[in-house]
Amino acid sequence: KVTLHSQTERTSRVFTLLLGCTTMALVAHSAGFSATYGTYCMFVWCFCFAVTLVVFTMDMTRLHGCMPISWDNFTVAFAMLATLMYVTASIVYPVYFLRSECPSEGCEVRNYRIAVTVCSSVCCFAYGAEVFITRAKPGHVVGYMATASGLLKVVQAFIACIIFGALANDSEYNRHIPTQYCVVVYSLCFAITVVVVALTVSGRTSSLRFPFDRFVVIYTFLAVLLYLSAAVVWPVFSFDKKYGTPGRPEDCPRGKCPWDSKLVIAVFTCANLVLYFTDLVYSQRIRFVSHSAA
């Protein structure tokens, strides 16, 4: 039986497939990409298109019932991840490849890049619509990943990846032991968050020998404390006059400036602190129901 809910989800996936295919075709035809940032954007578009195509095919053929995972949890988790990835790609691509003046390749290339930015941006809303459709609603029984707490887990892990990227971009984190402690905090919280998502998507939470919902609440509380300490320690040892540089150095190259990386880490550390605190509030009201049904 196909419900209106399922039809709306499938329609949303058709739009994401069409927009994703259009975006990749425009980039491959004339818009182009280069360097690390361009490669990341192309990876996002290709990865999301490939997984969405698999999800759409499995859903239409009902073959997902043979997979040993919680299908509903998987699809909403991926839709949330794809939304975040598309948002970053839709920001990064125009920042590094789109200028008001025509490039050396000609104005036609600029027009193609504008079209790529538009298609990528619209696709963000298409994936976001799927998340909105499948999210938890009052009185409805849904998978954990469709709840606010579950969706926040995906956002937390994604932001941690941004922090890791900034750390790898000459952040000078190894100059002080306290900043190395912050790296441990980011890594530990990221690892456990990924494990929570993986166990939920696999539908194995009910087979564990401890109350998984209580574990998530306790872990989230500890993550709040850990991120709170990192939100204090990182700025002090990065921007204080005694340990770091309060202002951005004038001779710092764009894209390879340690100060910029430190600022990105500080901002997203505070962002994740807010997300973990919000998650703590929601997770206390969640009861896990593990299933592998479609």
C-alpha positions as CSV (number, residue, x, y, z in Angstrom):
1,K,0.0,0.0,0.0
2,V,1.4,3.3,-1.1
3,T,0.5,6.2,1.2
4,L,0.5,9.9,0.5
5,H,3.5,10.1,2.8
6,S,5.5,7.6,0.6
7,Q,4.4,9.3,-2.6
8,T,5.6,12.7,-1.3
9,E,9.0,11.2,-0.3
10,R,9.4,9.6,-3.8
11,T,8.5,12.9,-5.5
12,S,11.2,14.6,-3.4
13,R,13.8,12.0,-4.4
14,V,12.9,12.4,-8.0
15,F,13.5,16.2,-7.8
16,T,16.9,15.6,-6.0
17,L,17.9,13.1,-8.7
18,L,17.0,15.5,-11.5
19,L,18.7,18.5,-9.8
20,G,21.8,16.4,-8.9
21,C,22.2,15.1,-12.4
22,T,21.8,18.6,-13.9
23,T,24.4,20.0,-11.5
24,M,26.9,17.3,-12.4
25,A,26.3,17.7,-16.1
26,L,26.7,21.5,-15.9
27,V,30.0,21.1,-14.0
28,A,31.3,18.5,-16.4
29,H,30.2,20.4,-19.5
30,S,31.6,23.9,-19.0
31,A,31.4,25.1,-15.3
32,G,34.4,23.1,-14.2
33,F,36.1,22.6,-10.9
34,S,39.6,22.4,-9.5
35,A,41.7,22.2,-6.4
36,T,40.5,20.7,-3.1
37,Y,37.4,22.8,-2.7
38,G,36.1,22.0,-6.2
39,T,36.9,18.3,-5.7
40,Y,34.9,18.4,-2.5
41,C,31.9,20.0,-4.2
42,M,32.0,17.4,-7.0
43,F,32.3,14.6,-4.5
44,V,29.2,15.9,-2.7
45,W,27.1,16.0,-5.9
46,C,28.2,12.6,-7.1
47,F,27.9,10.9,-3.7
48,C,24.5,12.3,-2.9
49,F,23.2,11.4,-6.4
50,A,24.5,7.9,-6.2
51,V,23.1,7.1,-2.8
52,T,19.7,8.8,-3.6
53,L,19.5,6.7,-6.8
54,V,20.1,3.5,-4.7
55,V,17.5,4.6,-2.1
56,F,15.0,5.4,-4.8
57,T,15.5,2.1,-6.6
58,M,15.4,0.0,-3.4
59,D,12.2,1.8,-2.4
60,M,10.4,1.4,-5.7
61,T,11.3,-2.3,-5.9
62,R,10.7,-2.9,-2.2
63,L,14.1,-4.7,-2.0
64,H,15.0,-2.7,1.1
65,G,13.0,-5.2,3.1
66,C,15.9,-7.7,2.5
67,M,18.5,-5.4,4.0
68,P,19.5,-5.9,7.6
69,I,19.0,-2.2,8.6
70,S,16.2,0.0,9.8
71,W,15.2,1.5,6.5
72,D,13.3,4.5,7.8
73,N,16.2,5.5,10.1
74,F,18.7,5.1,7.2
75,T,16.7,7.3,4.7
76,V,16.0,10.2,7.1
77,A,19.7,10.1,8.3
78,F,21.0,10.2,4.8
79,A,18.5,13.0,3.8
80,M,19.7,15.1,6.7
81,L,23.4,14.4,5.8
82,A,22.7,15.2,2.1
83,T,21.1,18.5,3.1
84,L,24.1,19.5,5.1
85,M,26.6,18.5,2.4
86,Y,24.6,20.3,-0.3
87,V,24.5,23.5,1.9
88,T,28.3,23.5,2.2
89,A,28.8,22.8,-1.5
90,S,26.3,25.5,-2.4
91,I,28.4,28.0,-0.4
92,V,31.9,26.8,-1.2
93,Y,31.4,26.6,-5.0
94,P,30.4,30.2,-5.7
95,V,32.8,31.5,-3.1
96,Y,35.8,29.9,-4.9
97,F,34.6,29.7,-8.5
98,L,32.1,32.5,-9.1
99,R,33.1,36.1,-9.7
100,S,31.2,39.2,-10.9
101,E,33.6,39.6,-13.8
102,C,34.0,37.1,-16.6
103,P,36.8,34.5,-16.1
104,S,39.6,34.0,-18.6
105,E,37.6,31.1,-20.1
106,G,34.8,33.5,-21.1
107,C,31.4,34.7,-19.8
108,E,29.7,31.5,-20.8
109,V,31.7,29.7,-18.1
110,R,30.5,32.2,-15.5
111,N,26.9,31.6,-16.6
112,Y,27.3,27.9,-16.2
113,R,28.7,28.4,-12.8
114,I,25.7,30.5,-11.8
115,A,23.4,27.7,-13.0
116,V,25.4,25.2,-11.0
117,T,25.0,27.3,-7.9
118,V,21.3,27.7,-8.4
119,C,20.7,24.0,-9.0
120,S,22.8,23.0,-6.0
121,S,21.0,25.5,-3.8
122,V,17.5,24.4,-4.9
123,C,18.6,20.8,-4.3
124,C,19.3,21.7,-0.7
125,F,15.6,22.5,-0.3
126,A,14.6,19.3,-2.0
127,Y,16.6,17.2,0.5
128,G,15.4,19.4,3.4
129,A,11.8,18.8,2.3
130,E,12.4,15.1,2.6
131,V,13.7,15.6,6.1
132,F,10.7,17.7,6.9
133,I,8.3,15.1,5.6
134,T,9.8,12.2,7.5
135,R,10.5,14.0,10.8
136,A,8.7,12.9,13.9
137,K,5.3,14.4,14.5
138,P,3.2,14.4,17.7
139,G,1.4,11.1,18.2
140,H,3.3,9.2,15.5
141,V,5.7,6.4,16.1
142,V,8.8,6.9,14.1
143,G,12.4,5.8,14.1
144,Y,14.9,7.5,16.4
145,M,16.7,9.2,13.5
146,A,13.5,11.0,12.5
147,T,13.3,12.7,16.0
148,A,14.9,16.0,16.8
149,S,17.5,14.2,18.8
150,G,18.4,11.8,16.0
151,L,18.6,14.6,13.4
152,L,20.8,16.6,15.7
153,K,23.2,13.6,15.9
154,V,23.8,13.9,12.2
155,V,24.4,17.6,12.4
156,Q,26.8,17.2,15.3
157,A,28.9,14.6,13.4
158,F,28.9,16.8,10.3
159,I,30.1,19.9,12.2
160,A,32.8,17.7,13.8
161,C,34.0,16.9,10.3
162,I,34.2,20.6,9.6
163,I,36.3,21.0,12.7
164,F,38.6,18.2,11.7
165,G,39.0,19.8,8.3
166,A,40.0,23.1,9.9
167,L,42.4,21.2,12.3
168,A,44.1,19.6,9.4
169,N,44.4,23.0,7.6
170,D,47.5,24.2,9.5
171,S,45.7,25.0,12.7
172,E,48.8,24.6,14.9
173,Y,46.8,22.6,17.5
174,N,49.9,20.7,18.5
175,R,51.7,23.8,19.9
176,H,49.9,23.5,23.3
177,I,48.7,20.6,25.4
178,P,45.3,22.2,26.1
179,T,44.6,22.5,22.4
180,Q,45.6,18.9,21.9
181,Y,43.0,18.1,24.7
182,C,40.4,19.8,22.6
183,V,41.3,17.6,19.6
184,V,40.7,14.6,21.9
185,V,37.3,16.0,22.9
186,Y,36.3,16.5,19.2
187,S,37.5,13.0,18.3
188,L,35.8,11.2,21.2
189,C,32.4,12.9,20.8
190,F,32.5,12.4,17.1
191,A,33.3,8.7,17.4
192,I,30.6,8.0,20.0
193,T,28.0,10.0,18.0
194,V,28.8,8.0,14.8
195,V,28.4,4.7,16.9
196,V,25.0,5.9,18.1
197,V,23.9,6.6,14.6
198,A,25.3,3.4,13.2
199,L,23.6,1.2,15.9
200,T,20.3,3.0,15.3
201,V,20.4,2.7,11.5
202,S,21.4,-1.0,11.8
203,G,18.4,-1.6,14.1
204,R,20.6,-3.3,16.7
205,T,19.9,-1.1,19.7
206,S,17.3,-3.6,21.2
207,S,19.9,-6.4,21.3
208,L,22.3,-4.5,23.5
209,R,22.6,-5.6,27.1
210,F,22.1,-2.1,28.5
211,P,19.4,0.5,28.2
212,F,20.5,2.3,25.0
213,D,18.3,5.4,25.6
214,R,19.8,6.0,29.0
215,F,23.3,5.6,27.6
216,V,22.5,8.3,25.0
217,V,21.3,10.7,27.6
218,I,24.4,10.1,29.8
219,Y,26.7,10.4,26.8
220,T,25.0,13.6,25.6
221,F,25.4,15.1,29.1
222,L,29.1,14.3,29.1
223,A,29.5,15.7,25.6
224,V,28.0,19.0,26.8
225,L,30.6,19.2,29.6
226,L,33.4,18.2,27.2
227,Y,32.4,20.7,24.6
228,L,31.9,23.4,27.2
229,S,35.5,22.9,28.3
230,A,36.7,23.0,24.7
231,A,34.7,26.1,24.0
232,V,36.7,27.8,26.8
233,V,40.1,26.3,26.3
234,W,40.4,26.6,22.5
235,P,39.8,30.4,22.2
236,V,42.1,31.1,25.2
237,F,45.1,29.2,23.7
238,S,44.4,30.5,20.2
239,F,43.6,34.2,20.6
240,D,44.9,35.2,24.0
241,K,48.0,37.5,23.7
242,K,50.0,35.2,26.0
243,Y,49.4,32.0,23.9
244,G,48.2,33.1,20.4
245,T,47.3,36.1,18.2
246,P,44.2,38.2,19.1
247,G,43.9,39.6,15.5
248,R,44.3,38.2,12.1
249,P,47.9,38.7,10.8
250,E,48.1,40.9,7.7
251,D,50.5,38.6,5.9
252,C,48.3,35.5,6.4
253,P,47.5,34.0,3.0
254,R,43.8,33.3,2.2
255,G,42.9,29.6,2.6
256,K,46.1,28.7,4.3
257,C,46.0,30.9,7.4
258,P,46.3,29.2,10.8
259,W,44.4,32.1,12.4
260,D,41.4,31.5,10.1
261,S,41.4,27.8,10.9
262,K,41.5,28.6,14.6
263,L,38.5,30.9,14.2
264,V,36.5,28.3,12.3
265,I,37.2,25.8,15.0
266,A,36.2,28.2,17.8
267,V,32.9,29.1,16.0
268,F,31.9,25.5,15.3
269,T,32.9,24.3,18.8
270,C,30.4,26.8,20.2
271,A,27.9,25.7,17.5
272,N,28.3,22.0,18.5
273,L,28.0,22.9,22.2
274,V,24.6,24.5,21.5
275,L,23.6,21.4,19.5
276,Y,24.6,18.9,22.2
277,F,22.8,21.0,24.8
278,T,19.6,21.1,22.7
279,D,20.1,17.3,22.1
280,L,20.3,16.7,25.8
281,V,16.9,18.4,26.3
282,Y,15.2,16.3,23.6
283,S,17.0,13.0,24.3
284,Q,15.5,12.8,27.8
285,R,12.1,12.4,26.2
286,I,13.0,9.8,23.7
287,R,12.2,6.1,23.9
288,F,14.0,3.9,21.4
289,V,12.0,1.5,19.2
290,S,14.3,-0.6,17.1
291,H,13.0,-2.2,13.9
292,S,14.1,-3.2,10.5
293,A,10.8,-2.7,8.8
294,A,10.3,-0.5,5.8
